[in-house]
Amino acid sequence: MNDRTSGSERAEREELARLLPAPAERDLPLGRHLHHKDTLMRLIDQDGDRVTAGPRPRLLRPAVLLPAAGLALGGVLLTTLAMTGQDRAPAPSAAGTGSQATAPRGAAVLLDRIASVAEKSGEQTVTGHQFVYVKTLQTENDADFGGPAKLTEPREREVWMSQKAGPVIDVGLIHEDGSYFPIKVGVPDGQPAVGYPAGLNRPTYTWLASLPTDPDALLRRLATEITRDQDSRDTPAKDRDQAQDAFDTIGELLRETVMPPRTAAALYKAAAKIPGVTEDSDAADAAGRHGIGVARDNTRTGERTAWIFDSTTLEYLGERSYLIRDTSMGKMGTLIHVSAVLERAVVDALREEPSTTT
């Protein structure tokens, strides 16, 4: 009798577990968590001058240590940031090396063409005293955690990122919504300040140029950097998906950087080795420019992210994310985020705007 009862209870619990949605902190992809972290950073900045932090660039990933007023919420956000963008099932080992499973042939051919074009773009000389400038147009999800998607109006954003090798505390500057927000990392309350060196968390032009140009070696290098970053955030190995991590990381590196030609080509060739990457025949960026997409479905979050390229020139235009199934954020097809790169350049000072597109 007890065995039958316990078995029935277990079955009921398993059925309930199957029906219940995943915890909210793991449902949201990286960009949406960063939006809420941006808001938190603004509130913390108003709380005192111990840490200066404005809207955080989607690319900048180091954890900023928070004043006491923001520690509780900040701890939740920083924990969930480390858990986003990961499918439930662990990826096969080939995902990290590209030795077996790869993108379908259509996507692989497209990425090879994009790589060939990128490799022929102009090499630049960038010194540690200069700044990478990127101007974008973005529409993001402004909803509460796990709630129905609520898109912001399209808004321009300018970012200046320091190119010093580091460690650097004054990382850069953001211009958004009519205000300038310094990007600083460090330790508050009078403790010794700790900056961040150039690396995956702060990819300078010189650091990007130092990456391997062999696609397999590059994937292994990125996997090592990602694992180190996730280990520092105590992300359980079971919550990681190597394939999704690699795709997301390459996407981050493409967004708000000026990319060395050989590195860009290597990243695209590496992306072709990631299983699950597909071709999206028609995608539009935030500026309404239609192009061809390179996409991957995050089965954990029910979201597809596509990098968008001009159909003729194969120039990177922006990124688009939308739901591929009904979730708490909305119906299948709901737009979650869309961006467009309007201008990239290397400038000599903060707030300097280039006169021509680079």
LINPE-V586488 format. One record per pair of residues at least 24 apart in sequence whose ideal C-beta (glycine too) atoms are under 6 Angstrom apart, sorted by the first residue. I is the first residue (numbers start at 1). J is the second residue. If there is no record, write none. Layout:
i-><I,I>
j-><J,J>
This chain:
i-><24,24,25,26,27,27,29,29,29,29,30,30,31,31,32,33,33,33,34,35,37,44,50,51,52,52,54,54,55,55,55,57,57,59,59,59,61,62,62,62,64,65,65,67,82,82,83,85,85,86,86,86,86,86,87,87,87,87,88,91,91,91,95,95,95,96,96,97,98,98,98,101,102,103,103,104,106,107,107,107,108,110,111,111,111,114,114,114,115,115,115,117,118,118,118,119,119,121,123,126,126,126,128,128,128,130,130,130,131,131,132,132,132,133,133,133,134,134,134,135,135,136,136,137,137,137,137,138,139,139,140,141,146,148,149,149,149,149,154,159,160,163,165,166,166,166,166,167,167,167,168,169,169,173,200,203,203,205,208,208,209,209,211,213,213,215,215,215,215,218,218,219,222,222,243,243,243,244,246,247,247,254,258,258,280,283,283,285,285,285,286,286,286,286,287,289,291,297,302>
j-><145,146,80,83,146,301,84,85,301,303,84,85,58,337,141,80,81,84,58,140,77,70,188,188,182,184,174,181,174,176,181,159,256,252,255,256,201,185,196,201,185,187,188,188,233,235,239,244,248,239,240,241,244,300,241,244,299,300,300,241,242,243,242,243,275,223,242,216,216,219,273,275,273,272,277,278,279,277,278,279,272,279,268,271,272,268,309,314,265,268,269,314,261,264,265,261,265,261,261,163,205,346,163,164,165,163,346,348,160,347,161,258,346,160,345,347,159,256,344,342,343,339,341,286,287,340,342,339,286,338,337,336,328,330,329,330,334,336,286,256,350,204,198,195,196,197,198,195,196,197,195,193,195,350,225,253,257,258,260,263,260,263,263,262,266,266,269,270,273,266,270,270,246,249,274,275,276,298,274,274,296,316,344,346,306,308,320,317,318,340,318,338,339,340,340,317,317,324,327>
